[in-house]
């Protein structure tokens, strides 16, 4: 009995086996021309693009499936310099529904050195992209929550200024910047005069308006880069970096001008009075912000006592 002959390479049997193998693959397989004509496709690719049979794709152009045409242009540009290119992009099915795909493509060049056709496989990664998007949204929510918590921990809700913790945290950063710039800082300690008496006579709601008023004055008087905080019940602190035209006296004068002009609409006769103490800080000799704050507090206290003595003798 004669032994069966092996099929020659390139025979009909080889082609059938290749076609069967391609059809069994769980991914889309294609061959396209540079101008976008589909000349080979398997059943998975057809169904992926919204068709029943591969031959229905032969009348289509791949350009029509891209949601963003520049994705295809970018893909072909890569293949002019590289033999293979991997890319993710969004495609549109025949019924208009969109999906994400990852394309593993190989550019086959002809004798002239130009791309004759492109062979590749297409994988539907929509579920992966959806999971990534959900993860990104979840991470964004976590980030927003963390930012809100951070703001809550450093913010004084009544005045909108930094609280004591926020003032010291941002104040230390300001000191480091001043040290690099070799620039002095001014630390101002401010206290509202007779706030307890105002609360007793007019109520705490009016006292809160005075506190908010100080916050408004300081924000309107100082620069955005200056650190302002409400560090106690009726106590405020300012850390301002020295600049041209901004000296200690100039800084205090601007705050005092804002205080003089302040009025409460509901109680126009009620005046706001504050006492202040200021110290100059050389960041090169800086030790602890607490020490300078205590010194400014002492100077403020001396000013307050001076006012009280003047009121007693007048």
Beta strands, then each sheet from edge to edge (+ up, - down):
strand 1: 28-32
strand 2: 38-41
strand 3: 84-92
strand 4: 98-109
strand 5: 115-124
strand 6: 185-192
strand 7: 227-230
strand 8: 235-241
strand 9: 274-281
sheet 1: 2+ 1- 5+ 4- 3+
sheet 2: 7+ 8- 6+ 9-
end
